Amino acid sequence: MPLYEYQCQECGLRFERRQHFTDQPVTVCPECEGPVVRLIHPAGIIFKGSGFYVTDNRSKSSTAVAGSRKDDKPAEEKSAAKTETGASAASDSKT
């Protein structure tokens, strides 16, 4: 059964009631018989596992390696450069 918290609008009394989901909410203060409102509290969230924080994404060694290789070209550019170099070297040796 959930525990609900109420607050009286006249005297400010805060009290709790354990109620079923199907029970009607309390509308009268037990002290002064004034109107009450049910208080809503945010639910606590717990993040478990890795990947929720900036520090969880990568280790420092992997970012240092990636950051030190600024002159790396994508694989397609490398293969195209190799074939062009090989083609020009082959044409140079035939002449």
FILODO-159367 format. One record per atom (N, C-alpha, C, CB): residue number from 1; atom name; x, y, z; residue in one letter. Coordinates in nm, 2 decimals. Each point is the difference from the previous one (the first is absolute). Glycine has a CB too. Layout:
<sites>
(site NUM "CA" (X Y Z) "A"),
...
</sites>
This chain:
<sites>
(site 1 "N" (0.08 -0.12 0.00) "M"),
(site 1 "CA" (-0.08 0.12 0.00) "M"),
(site 1 "C" (0.09 0.13 0.00) "M"),
(site 1 "CB" (-0.18 -0.13 0.12) "M"),
(site 2 "N" (0.15 0.22 -0.21) "P"),
(site 2 "CA" (0.07 0.12 0.00) "P"),
(site 2 "C" (-0.02 0.09 0.12) "P"),
(site 2 "CB" (-0.01 -0.01 -0.25) "P"),
(site 3 "N" (0.11 0.09 0.28) "L"),
(site 3 "CA" (-0.01 0.10 0.11) "L"),
(site 3 "C" (-0.01 0.14 -0.06) "L"),
(site 3 "CB" (0.14 -0.15 0.15) "L"),
(site 4 "N" (-0.25 0.21 -0.12) "Y"),
(site 4 "CA" (-0.03 0.14 -0.06) "Y"),
(site 4 "C" (0.02 0.10 0.11) "Y"),
(site 4 "CB" (-0.17 -0.10 -0.17) "Y"),
(site 5 "N" (0.22 0.22 0.13) "E"),
(site 5 "CA" (0.01 0.11 0.09) "E"),
(site 5 "C" (-0.10 0.11 -0.03) "E"),
(site 5 "CB" (0.25 -0.06 0.03) "E"),
(site 6 "N" (-0.31 0.11 0.07) "Y"),
(site 6 "CA" (-0.10 0.11 -0.02) "Y"),
(site 6 "C" (0.04 0.12 0.09) "Y"),
(site 6 "CB" (-0.18 -0.17 -0.04) "Y"),
(site 7 "N" (0.13 0.29 0.00) "Q"),
(site 7 "CA" (0.03 0.12 0.07) "Q"),
(site 7 "C" (-0.13 0.08 0.01) "Q"),
(site 7 "CB" (0.24 0.01 -0.07) "Q"),
(site 8 "N" (-0.27 0.04 0.19) "C"),
(site 8 "CA" (-0.12 0.08 0.02) "C"),
(site 8 "C" (0.02 0.14 -0.05) "C"),
(site 8 "CB" (-0.06 -0.14 0.21) "C"),
(site 9 "N" (-0.04 0.19 -0.27) "Q"),
(site 9 "CA" (0.01 0.14 -0.06) "Q"),
(site 9 "C" (-0.03 0.10 0.11) "Q"),
(site 9 "CB" (-0.06 -0.09 -0.22) "Q"),
(site 10 "N" (0.00 0.06 0.33) "E"),
(site 10 "CA" (-0.03 0.10 0.10) "E"),
(site 10 "C" (0.11 0.00 0.11) "E"),
(site 10 "CB" (-0.24 -0.03 -0.05) "E"),
(site 11 "N" (0.27 -0.09 0.11) "C"),
(site 11 "CA" (0.09 0.00 0.11) "C"),
(site 11 "C" (0.14 -0.04 -0.04) "C"),
(site 11 "CB" (-0.19 -0.05 0.15) "C"),
(site 12 "N" (0.21 0.00 -0.27) "G"),
(site 12 "CA" (0.14 -0.03 -0.05) "G"),
(site 12 "C" (0.05 -0.14 0.05) "G"),
(site 12 "CB" (0.04 0.24 -0.01) "G"),
(site 13 "N" (-0.13 -0.32 0.08) "L"),
(site 13 "CA" (0.04 -0.13 0.05) "L"),
(site 13 "C" (0.03 -0.09 -0.12) "L"),
(site 13 "CB" (-0.14 0.03 0.21) "L"),
(site 14 "N" (0.26 -0.10 -0.20) "R"),
(site 14 "CA" (0.03 -0.10 -0.10) "R"),
(site 14 "C" (-0.01 -0.14 0.07) "R"),
(site 14 "CB" (0.16 0.16 -0.12) "R"),
(site 15 "N" (-0.23 -0.25 0.05) "F"),
(site 15 "CA" (-0.02 -0.13 0.05) "F"),
(site 15 "C" (0.00 -0.10 -0.11) "F"),
(site 15 "CB" (-0.13 0.09 0.19) "F"),
(site 16 "N" (0.15 -0.22 -0.16) "E"),
(site 16 "CA" (0.01 -0.11 -0.09) "E"),
(site 16 "C" (-0.11 -0.10 0.02) "E"),
(site 16 "CB" (0.25 0.03 -0.02) "E"),
(site 17 "N" (-0.29 -0.09 -0.09) "R"),
(site 17 "CA" (-0.10 -0.11 0.01) "R"),
(site 17 "C" (0.04 -0.11 -0.10) "R"),
(site 17 "CB" (-0.18 0.17 0.06) "R"),
(site 18 "N" (0.17 -0.29 -0.01) "R"),
(site 18 "CA" (0.02 -0.12 -0.08) "R"),
(site 18 "C" (-0.13 -0.04 -0.06) "R"),
(site 18 "CB" (0.20 -0.08 0.14) "R"),
(site 19 "N" (-0.21 0.09 -0.28) "Q"),
(site 19 "CA" (-0.13 -0.03 -0.06) "Q"),
(site 19 "C" (0.02 -0.09 -0.12) "Q"),
(site 19 "CB" (-0.08 0.23 0.08) "Q"),
(site 20 "N" (-0.03 -0.30 -0.12) "H"),
(site 20 "CA" (0.00 -0.07 -0.12) "H"),
(site 20 "C" (-0.02 0.09 -0.12) "H"),
(site 20 "CB" (-0.10 -0.20 0.12) "H"),
(site 21 "N" (0.14 0.16 -0.24) "F"),
(site 21 "CA" (-0.02 0.08 -0.12) "F"),
(site 21 "C" (-0.14 0.03 -0.02) "F"),
(site 21 "CB" (0.20 -0.10 -0.10) "F"),
(site 22 "N" (-0.29 0.02 0.14) "T"),
(site 22 "CA" (-0.15 0.02 -0.03) "T"),
(site 22 "C" (-0.07 0.08 0.11) "T"),
(site 22 "CB" (0.00 -0.22 -0.12) "T"),
(site 23 "N" (0.07 0.25 0.23) "D"),
(site 23 "CA" (-0.06 0.08 0.11) "D"),
(site 23 "C" (-0.01 0.14 -0.04) "D"),
(site 23 "CB" (0.10 -0.15 0.17) "D"),
(site 24 "N" (-0.20 0.22 -0.12) "Q"),
(site 24 "CA" (-0.02 0.14 -0.03) "Q"),
(site 24 "C" (0.10 0.08 0.08) "Q"),
(site 24 "CB" (-0.25 -0.03 -0.04) "Q"),
(site 25 "N" (0.30 0.14 -0.02) "P"),
(site 25 "CA" (0.10 0.08 0.07) "P"),
(site 25 "C" (-0.06 0.07 0.12) "P"),
(site 25 "CB" (0.12 0.04 -0.21) "P"),
(site 26 "N" (-0.04 -0.01 0.31) "V"),
(site 26 "CA" (-0.05 0.07 0.12) "V"),
(site 26 "C" (-0.03 0.15 -0.04) "V"),
(site 26 "CB" (0.14 -0.15 0.16) "V"),
(site 27 "N" (-0.25 0.20 -0.11) "T"),
(site 27 "CA" (-0.04 0.14 -0.03) "T"),
(site 27 "C" (-0.01 0.09 0.12) "T"),
(site 27 "CB" (-0.12 -0.10 -0.19) "T"),
(site 28 "N" (0.12 0.04 0.31) "V"),
(site 28 "CA" (-0.02 0.08 0.12) "V"),
(site 28 "C" (0.12 -0.03 0.10) "V"),
(site 28 "CB" (-0.25 -0.01 -0.03) "V"),
(site 29 "N" (0.30 0.12 0.09) "C"),
(site 29 "CA" (0.11 0.00 0.09) "C"),
(site 29 "C" (-0.04 -0.07 0.13) "C"),
(site 29 "CB" (0.10 0.21 -0.10) "C"),
(site 30 "N" (-0.02 -0.30 0.16) "P"),
(site 30 "CA" (-0.04 -0.07 0.12) "P"),
(site 30 "C" (0.00 0.10 0.12) "P"),
(site 30 "CB" (0.08 -0.22 -0.09) "P"),
(site 31 "N" (0.00 0.33 0.09) "E"),
(site 31 "CA" (0.01 0.09 0.11) "E"),
(site 31 "C" (-0.11 0.11 0.00) "E"),
(site 31 "CB" (0.25 -0.04 -0.01) "E"),
(site 32 "N" (-0.26 0.12 -0.10) "C"),
(site 32 "CA" (-0.09 0.11 -0.01) "C"),
(site 32 "C" (-0.11 -0.02 -0.09) "C"),
(site 32 "CB" (0.19 0.15 0.05) "C"),
(site 33 "N" (-0.20 -0.26 -0.12) "E"),
(site 33 "CA" (-0.11 -0.03 -0.09) "E"),
(site 33 "C" (0.00 0.09 -0.12) "E"),
(site 33 "CB" (-0.13 -0.10 0.19) "E"),
(site 34 "N" (0.24 0.16 -0.23) "G"),
(site 34 "CA" (0.02 0.09 -0.11) "G"),
(site 34 "C" (0.03 -0.08 -0.13) "G"),
(site 34 "CB" (0.07 0.19 0.15) "G"),
(site 35 "N" (-0.08 -0.13 -0.26) "P"),
(site 35 "CA" (0.03 -0.07 -0.13) "P"),
(site 35 "C" (0.15 -0.04 -0.01) "P"),
(site 35 "CB" (-0.19 0.12 -0.11) "P"),
(site 36 "N" (0.22 -0.24 0.05) "V"),
(site 36 "CA" (0.14 -0.04 -0.01) "V"),
(site 36 "C" (0.02 -0.03 -0.15) "V"),
(site 36 "CB" (0.00 -0.10 0.23) "V"),
(site 37 "N" (0.13 0.10 -0.27) "V"),
(site 37 "CA" (0.05 -0.03 -0.13) "V"),
(site 37 "C" (0.10 -0.11 0.01) "V"),
(site 37 "CB" (-0.05 0.24 -0.09) "V"),
(site 38 "N" (0.05 -0.33 -0.01) "R"),
(site 38 "CA" (0.10 -0.10 0.00) "R"),
(site 38 "C" (0.13 0.05 -0.06) "R"),
(site 38 "CB" (-0.17 -0.18 -0.02) "R"),
(site 39 "N" (0.28 0.16 0.08) "L"),
(site 39 "CA" (0.13 0.05 -0.04) "L"),
(site 39 "C" (0.06 -0.10 -0.10) "L"),
(site 39 "CB" (0.04 0.13 0.21) "L"),
(site 40 "N" (0.02 -0.08 -0.31) "I"),
(site 40 "CA" (0.07 -0.08 -0.10) "I"),
(site 40 "C" (0.15 0.02 0.01) "I"),
(site 40 "CB" (-0.20 0.01 -0.16) "I"),
(site 41 "N" (0.27 -0.12 0.17) "H"),
(site 41 "CA" (0.15 0.00 0.01) "H"),
(site 41 "C" (0.06 -0.06 -0.12) "H"),
(site 41 "CB" (-0.01 -0.01 0.25) "H"),
(site 42 "N" (0.12 0.06 -0.30) "P"),
(site 42 "CA" (0.07 -0.07 -0.11) "P"),
(site 42 "C" (0.05 -0.13 0.04) "P"),
(site 42 "CB" (0.06 0.22 -0.10) "P"),
(site 43 "N" (-0.06 -0.31 0.01) "A"),
(site 43 "CA" (0.05 -0.14 0.02) "A"),
(site 43 "C" (0.15 0.00 -0.01) "A"),
(site 43 "CB" (-0.21 -0.10 -0.09) "A"),
(site 44 "N" (0.28 0.03 0.17) "G"),
(site 44 "CA" (0.15 -0.01 -0.01) "G"),
(site 44 "C" (0.04 -0.09 -0.11) "G"),
(site 44 "CB" (0.02 0.04 0.24) "G"),
(site 45 "N" (0.08 0.00 -0.32) "I"),
(site 45 "CA" (0.04 -0.08 -0.11) "I"),
(site 45 "C" (0.15 -0.04 0.02) "I"),
(site 45 "CB" (-0.16 0.12 -0.16) "I"),
(site 46 "N" (0.18 -0.25 0.14) "I"),
(site 46 "CA" (0.14 -0.05 0.02) "I"),
(site 46 "C" (0.05 -0.06 -0.13) "I"),
(site 46 "CB" (-0.05 -0.05 0.25) "I"),
(site 47 "N" (0.16 0.11 -0.30) "F"),
(site 47 "CA" (0.05 -0.05 -0.13) "F"),
(site 47 "C" (0.11 -0.11 0.04) "F"),
(site 47 "CB" (-0.04 0.23 -0.12) "F"),
(site 48 "N" (0.02 -0.35 0.07) "K"),
(site 48 "CA" (0.10 -0.10 0.03) "K"),
(site 48 "C" (0.06 -0.04 -0.14) "K"),
(site 48 "CB" (-0.13 -0.09 0.20) "K"),
(site 49 "N" (0.25 0.05 -0.19) "G"),
(site 49 "CA" (0.08 -0.04 -0.11) "G"),
(site 49 "C" (0.09 0.11 -0.06) "G"),
(site 49 "CB" (-0.19 -0.16 -0.05) "G"),
(site 50 "N" (0.26 0.13 -0.05) "S"),
(site 50 "CA" (0.09 0.10 -0.06) "S"),
(site 50 "C" (-0.07 0.07 -0.11) "S"),
(site 50 "CB" (0.20 -0.14 0.06) "S"),
(site 51 "N" (-0.15 0.26 -0.10) "G"),
(site 51 "CA" (-0.05 0.07 -0.11) "G"),
(site 51 "C" (-0.08 0.12 0.04) "G"),
(site 51 "CB" (0.01 -0.20 -0.13) "G"),
(site 52 "N" (-0.04 0.22 0.25) "F"),
(site 52 "CA" (-0.09 0.11 0.04) "F"),
(site 52 "C" (0.08 0.13 0.03) "F"),
(site 52 "CB" (-0.16 -0.17 0.09) "F"),
(site 53 "N" (0.29 0.17 -0.07) "Y"),
(site 53 "CA" (0.07 0.11 0.03) "Y"),
(site 53 "C" (0.11 0.03 -0.11) "Y"),
(site 53 "CB" (-0.04 -0.04 0.25) "Y"),
(site 54 "N" (0.09 0.16 -0.26) "V"),
(site 54 "CA" (0.10 0.04 -0.10) "V"),
(site 54 "C" (0.12 -0.09 0.02) "V"),
(site 54 "CB" (-0.09 0.24 -0.01) "V"),
(site 55 "N" (0.13 -0.26 0.13) "T"),
(site 55 "CA" (0.12 -0.08 0.03) "T"),
(site 55 "C" (-0.01 -0.15 -0.03) "T"),
(site 55 "CB" (0.05 0.17 0.17) "T"),
(site 56 "N" (-0.18 -0.22 -0.19) "D"),
(site 56 "CA" (-0.02 -0.14 -0.03) "D"),
(site 56 "C" (0.02 -0.03 -0.15) "D"),
(site 56 "CB" (-0.15 -0.01 0.19) "D"),
(site 57 "N" (0.15 0.11 -0.28) "N"),
(site 57 "CA" (0.00 -0.03 -0.14) "N"),
(site 57 "C" (0.13 -0.06 -0.05) "N"),
(site 57 "CB" (-0.16 0.19 -0.03) "N"),
(site 58 "N" (0.27 -0.13 0.07) "R"),
(site 58 "CA" (0.13 -0.05 -0.05) "R"),
(site 58 "C" (0.10 0.01 0.11) "R"),
(site 58 "CB" (-0.06 0.08 -0.24) "R"),
(site 59 "N" (0.16 -0.17 0.22) "S"),
(site 59 "CA" (0.11 0.02 0.09) "S"),
(site 59 "C" (0.09 0.11 -0.05) "S"),
(site 59 "CB" (-0.01 -0.25 0.07) "S"),
(site 60 "N" (0.10 0.30 0.02) "K"),
(site 60 "CA" (0.08 0.11 -0.04) "K"),
(site 60 "C" (0.10 -0.05 -0.10) "K"),
(site 60 "CB" (-0.02 0.10 0.22) "K"),
(site 61 "N" (0.07 -0.22 -0.22) "S"),
(site 61 "CA" (0.10 -0.05 -0.10) "S"),
(site 61 "C" (-0.06 0.00 -0.14) "S"),
(site 61 "CB" (0.11 -0.14 0.18) "S"),
(site 62 "N" (-0.24 0.10 -0.20) "S"),
(site 62 "CA" (-0.05 0.00 -0.13) "S"),
(site 62 "C" (-0.02 0.13 -0.06) "S"),
(site 62 "CB" (-0.12 -0.21 0.06) "S"),
(site 63 "N" (0.08 0.31 0.02) "T"),
(site 63 "CA" (-0.01 0.14 -0.05) "T"),
(site 63 "C" (0.14 0.06 -0.03) "T"),
(site 63 "CB" (-0.22 0.03 0.13) "T"),
(site 64 "N" (0.32 -0.07 -0.05) "A"),
(site 64 "CA" (0.13 0.05 -0.03) "A"),
(site 64 "C" (0.06 -0.05 -0.13) "A"),
(site 64 "CB" (0.04 0.02 0.25) "A"),
(site 65 "N" (-0.07 -0.15 -0.28) "V"),
(site 65 "CA" (0.04 -0.06 -0.13) "V"),
(site 65 "C" (-0.07 0.07 -0.11) "V"),
(site 65 "CB" (0.05 -0.22 0.11) "V"),
(site 66 "N" (-0.18 0.23 -0.10) "A"),
(site 66 "CA" (-0.08 0.06 -0.11) "A"),
(site 66 "C" (0.04 0.15 -0.02) "A"),
(site 66 "CB" (-0.19 -0.16 0.05) "A"),
(site 67 "N" (0.22 0.23 0.06) "G"),
(site 67 "CA" (0.03 0.14 -0.02) "G"),
(site 67 "C" (0.14 0.02 -0.05) "G"),
(site 67 "CB" (-0.14 0.05 0.19) "G"),
(site 68 "N" (0.24 -0.14 -0.18) "S"),
(site 68 "CA" (0.13 0.02 -0.04) "S"),
(site 68 "C" (0.01 -0.03 -0.15) "S"),
(site 68 "CB" (0.09 -0.06 0.22) "S"),
(site 69 "N" (-0.18 -0.01 -0.29) "R"),
(site 69 "CA" (0.00 -0.03 -0.14) "R"),
(site 69 "C" (-0.08 0.10 -0.08) "R"),
(site 69 "CB" (0.04 -0.25 0.06) "R"),
(site 70 "N" (0.00 0.37 -0.07) "K"),
(site 70 "CA" (-0.08 0.10 -0.07) "K"),
(site 70 "C" (0.02 -0.01 -0.15) "K"),
(site 70 "CB" (0.02 0.15 0.20) "K"),
(site 71 "N" (0.09 -0.21 -0.25) "D"),
(site 71 "CA" (0.03 0.00 -0.14) "D"),
(site 71 "C" (-0.05 -0.13 -0.07) "D"),
(site 71 "CB" (0.20 0.14 0.05) "D"),
(site 72 "N" (-0.27 -0.23 0.03) "D"),
(site 72 "CA" (-0.06 -0.12 -0.06) "D"),
(site 72 "C" (-0.11 0.03 -0.10) "D"),
(site 72 "CB" (0.06 -0.12 0.21) "D"),
(site 73 "N" (-0.06 0.05 -0.32) "K"),
(site 73 "CA" (-0.10 0.02 -0.10) "K"),
(site 73 "C" (-0.09 -0.12 0.01) "K"),
(site 73 "CB" (0.16 0.13 -0.15) "K"),
(site 74 "N" (-0.28 -0.12 0.10) "P"),
(site 74 "CA" (-0.10 -0.11 0.00) "P"),
(site 74 "C" (0.06 -0.11 -0.09) "P"),
(site 74 "CB" (-0.19 0.15 0.04) "P"),
(site 75 "N" (0.14 -0.27 -0.02) "A"),
(site 75 "CA" (0.06 -0.12 -0.07) "A"),
(site 75 "C" (-0.02 0.01 -0.15) "A"),
(site 75 "CB" (-0.06 -0.14 0.20) "A"),
(site 76 "N" (-0.05 0.20 -0.25) "E"),
(site 76 "CA" (-0.02 0.01 -0.14) "E"),
(site 76 "C" (0.11 0.09 -0.06) "E"),
(site 76 "CB" (-0.25 -0.03 0.03) "E"),
(site 77 "N" (0.28 0.14 0.04) "E"),
(site 77 "CA" (0.10 0.10 -0.06) "E"),
(site 77 "C" (0.14 -0.07 0.00) "E"),
(site 77 "CB" (-0.14 0.20 0.09) "E"),
(site 78 "N" (0.17 -0.28 0.01) "K"),
(site 78 "CA" (0.13 -0.07 0.01) "K"),
(site 78 "C" (0.01 -0.10 -0.11) "K"),
(site 78 "CB" (0.00 0.03 0.25) "K"),
(site 79 "N" (-0.10 -0.11 -0.28) "S"),
(site 79 "CA" (0.01 -0.09 -0.11) "S"),
(site 79 "C" (0.01 0.06 -0.13) "S"),
(site 79 "CB" (-0.13 -0.16 0.13) "S"),
(site 80 "N" (0.06 0.28 -0.15) "A"),
(site 80 "CA" (0.00 0.07 -0.13) "A"),
(site 80 "C" (0.14 0.06 -0.02) "A"),
(site 80 "CB" (-0.24 0.05 0.02) "A"),
(site 81 "N" (0.30 0.00 0.09) "A"),
(site 81 "CA" (0.14 0.05 0.00) "A"),
(site 81 "C" (0.10 -0.11 -0.04) "A"),
(site 81 "CB" (-0.07 0.18 0.17) "A"),
(site 82 "N" (0.05 -0.30 -0.11) "K"),
(site 82 "CA" (0.09 -0.11 -0.03) "K"),
(site 82 "C" (0.00 -0.04 -0.15) "K"),
(site 82 "CB" (-0.03 -0.08 0.24) "K"),
(site 83 "N" (-0.09 0.07 -0.29) "T"),
(site 83 "CA" (-0.02 -0.04 -0.14) "T"),
(site 83 "C" (0.06 0.11 -0.09) "T"),
(site 83 "CB" (-0.20 -0.14 0.05) "T"),
(site 84 "N" (0.18 0.26 -0.02) "E"),
(site 84 "CA" (0.06 0.11 -0.09) "E"),
(site 84 "C" (0.15 0.00 0.01) "E"),
(site 84 "CB" (-0.20 0.14 0.04) "E"),
(site 85 "N" (0.25 -0.16 0.08) "T"),
(site 85 "CA" (0.15 -0.01 0.01) "T"),
(site 85 "C" (0.06 -0.12 -0.07) "T"),
(site 85 "CB" (-0.02 0.12 0.22) "T"),
(site 86 "N" (-0.05 -0.23 -0.20) "G"),
(site 86 "CA" (0.04 -0.13 -0.07) "G"),
(site 86 "C" (-0.01 0.02 -0.15) "G"),
(site 86 "CB" (-0.07 -0.13 0.20) "G"),
(site 87 "N" (-0.03 0.19 -0.25) "A"),
(site 87 "CA" (-0.02 0.02 -0.14) "A"),
(site 87 "C" (0.11 0.09 -0.06) "A"),
(site 87 "CB" (-0.25 -0.04 0.02) "A"),
(site 88 "N" (0.28 0.15 0.05) "S"),
(site 88 "CA" (0.11 0.09 -0.05) "S"),
(site 88 "C" (0.13 -0.07 0.01) "S"),
(site 88 "CB" (-0.14 0.20 0.07) "S"),
(site 89 "N" (0.17 -0.28 0.03) "A"),
(site 89 "CA" (0.12 -0.07 0.01) "A"),
(site 89 "C" (0.02 -0.10 -0.11) "A"),
(site 89 "CB" (0.00 0.03 0.25) "A"),
(site 90 "N" (-0.11 -0.10 -0.28) "A"),
(site 90 "CA" (0.00 -0.10 -0.11) "A"),
(site 90 "C" (0.02 0.07 -0.13) "A"),
(site 90 "CB" (-0.15 -0.15 0.13) "A"),
(site 91 "N" (0.09 0.26 -0.16) "S"),
(site 91 "CA" (0.03 0.07 -0.12) "S"),
(site 91 "C" (0.14 0.06 -0.01) "S"),
(site 91 "CB" (-0.24 0.06 -0.01) "S"),
(site 92 "N" (0.30 -0.02 0.12) "D"),
(site 92 "CA" (0.13 0.05 0.00) "D"),
(site 92 "C" (0.10 -0.11 -0.03) "D"),
(site 92 "CB" (-0.06 0.17 0.17) "D"),
(site 93 "N" (0.03 -0.30 -0.13) "S"),
(site 93 "CA" (0.10 -0.10 -0.02) "S"),
(site 93 "C" (-0.01 -0.05 -0.14) "S"),
(site 93 "CB" (-0.02 -0.07 0.24) "S"),
(site 94 "N" (-0.09 0.09 -0.31) "K"),
(site 94 "CA" (-0.02 -0.05 -0.14) "K"),
(site 94 "C" (0.07 0.09 -0.10) "K"),
(site 94 "CB" (-0.21 -0.10 0.06) "K"),
(site 95 "N" (0.23 0.23 -0.02) "T"),
(site 95 "CA" (0.06 0.09 -0.10) "T"),
(site 95 "C" (0.15 0.00 0.00) "T"),
(site 95 "CB" (-0.20 0.14 0.03) "T"),
</sites>
